[in-house]
Amino acid sequence: MLILKTLARGGELHGFQIADWIQETSDAVLHVEEGSLYPALQRMLIKGWIVGDWGKTEENRRARYYRLTADGRKQLDRELERYGRVAQAIARIVQPA
């Protein structure tokens, strides 16, 4: 969900930019490790939720830039809905008696 939400902001991002944005936006609470990020991106490519094109970074390094597809947007909406239900359920459980 975090990767899809990051890409939903618009534009194209390479893997390091995705991980960096998640870490910065969460005030360094969340860290996405390369060992988790790139397999997740590959699964999303296979499912058609994102597409990736090779390009050059600002440092002139080769990187794959990812963007969200229409199917990816639908999946994000489903995941956000599910997250909302889970967050509400947890809030009810941890609420003081």
C-alpha positions as CSV (number, residue, x, y, z in Angstrom):
1,M,0.0,0.0,0.0
2,L,2.8,2.4,0.9
3,I,4.5,2.0,-2.5
4,L,1.3,2.4,-4.4
5,K,0.3,5.5,-2.4
6,T,3.8,7.0,-3.0
7,L,3.4,6.5,-6.7
8,A,-0.1,7.9,-6.7
9,R,1.3,11.3,-5.9
10,G,2.1,11.5,-9.6
11,G,5.1,11.4,-11.7
12,E,7.7,8.7,-12.0
13,L,10.0,7.6,-9.2
14,H,12.9,5.2,-9.0
15,G,13.3,2.7,-6.1
16,F,15.5,4.9,-3.9
17,Q,13.1,7.8,-4.3
18,I,10.2,5.7,-3.3
19,A,12.0,4.4,-0.2
20,D,13.3,7.9,0.7
21,W,9.9,9.5,0.4
22,I,8.3,6.9,2.7
23,Q,11.0,7.4,5.2
24,E,10.9,11.2,5.1
25,T,7.1,11.4,5.1
26,S,6.9,9.0,8.1
27,D,9.5,11.1,10.1
28,A,11.8,8.1,9.8
29,V,9.4,5.8,11.6
30,L,9.1,3.6,8.5
31,H,12.1,2.2,6.6
32,V,11.7,0.3,3.3
33,E,14.7,-2.0,2.8
34,E,16.0,-2.8,-0.6
35,G,15.5,-6.5,0.1
36,S,11.8,-5.8,0.5
37,L,11.3,-2.9,-2.0
38,Y,12.5,-4.4,-5.2
39,P,10.7,-7.8,-4.9
40,A,7.5,-5.9,-4.1
41,L,8.0,-3.6,-7.1
42,Q,8.6,-6.7,-9.3
43,R,5.4,-8.3,-8.0
44,M,3.5,-5.1,-8.8
45,L,4.9,-5.0,-12.3
46,I,3.8,-8.6,-12.9
47,K,0.3,-7.8,-11.6
48,G,0.1,-4.7,-13.8
49,W,-0.3,-2.3,-10.9
50,I,2.7,-0.3,-12.0
51,V,4.9,0.1,-15.1
52,G,8.6,0.8,-15.2
53,D,10.8,2.4,-17.7
54,W,14.6,2.7,-17.7
55,G,16.2,6.1,-17.5
56,K,19.0,8.1,-16.0
57,T,19.1,9.6,-12.5
58,E,20.3,13.2,-11.8
59,E,23.7,11.6,-11.1
60,N,23.6,10.0,-14.6
61,R,23.1,6.5,-13.2
62,R,20.8,4.0,-14.8
63,A,17.6,3.4,-12.9
64,R,14.1,2.1,-13.4
65,Y,11.4,4.7,-13.0
66,Y,8.0,3.4,-11.9
67,R,4.5,4.9,-12.2
68,L,1.0,3.8,-11.2
69,T,-1.4,2.2,-13.7
70,A,-5.2,2.4,-13.6
71,D,-5.3,-1.1,-12.2
72,G,-2.8,0.0,-9.6
73,R,-5.0,2.9,-8.6
74,K,-7.9,0.5,-8.2
75,Q,-5.8,-1.8,-6.0
76,L,-4.7,1.2,-3.9
77,D,-8.3,2.1,-3.4
78,R,-9.1,-1.4,-2.2
79,E,-6.1,-1.5,0.1
80,L,-6.9,1.9,1.6
81,E,-10.5,0.8,2.2
82,R,-9.3,-2.4,3.9
83,Y,-6.7,-0.4,6.0
84,G,-9.5,1.9,7.2
85,R,-11.6,-1.0,8.4
86,V,-8.6,-2.6,10.2
87,A,-7.6,0.8,11.8
88,Q,-11.2,1.2,13.1
89,A,-11.3,-2.3,14.5
90,I,-8.0,-1.8,16.3
91,A,-9.2,1.6,17.7
92,R,-12.2,-0.1,19.1
93,I,-10.1,-2.8,20.8
94,V,-7.5,-0.5,22.3
95,Q,-10.0,2.1,23.4
96,P,-10.1,2.5,27.2
97,A,-13.0,0.7,28.9
